Structures are given as C-alpha cells and as structure tokens.
Amino acid sequence: MRSRLATAFLQYPEPPPPVPDKKAIAAALKAGIEVPGAHAEQAVRLDIR
C-alpha cells in the first residue's frame, strides 16, 4: 500500500546495525580457527533456589 503523503512528511528509519553470528563464531573457535575480537571462556555457575 503506497502512502499519499508527500515525502517531506515520511520518515525513513535507519537499518539496524549488523549483529554478530554467535553460533558461527563458536563453531569457528571450536574448530581451532582464530577469530579476531573473540575468545571462548568456560565459567562455573552456581544457582541456589
């Protein structure tokens, strides 16, 4: 559906910024591929409920 409003009254939002593909980064790190700006950590977590 096209708007009948003049372009002066329309807003064009900016596209969202790129998002890192965490699954691809994790797979690359597990395969031994170096990924600049990323590293893998293992942590111990304790939940008390």
Sequence and secondary structure as in RCSB ss.txt:
>XXXX:A:sequence
MRSRLATAFLQYPEPPPPVPDKKAIAAALKAGIEVPGAHAEQAVRLDIR
>XXXX:A:secstr
    S GGG            HHHHHHHHHTT   TT            
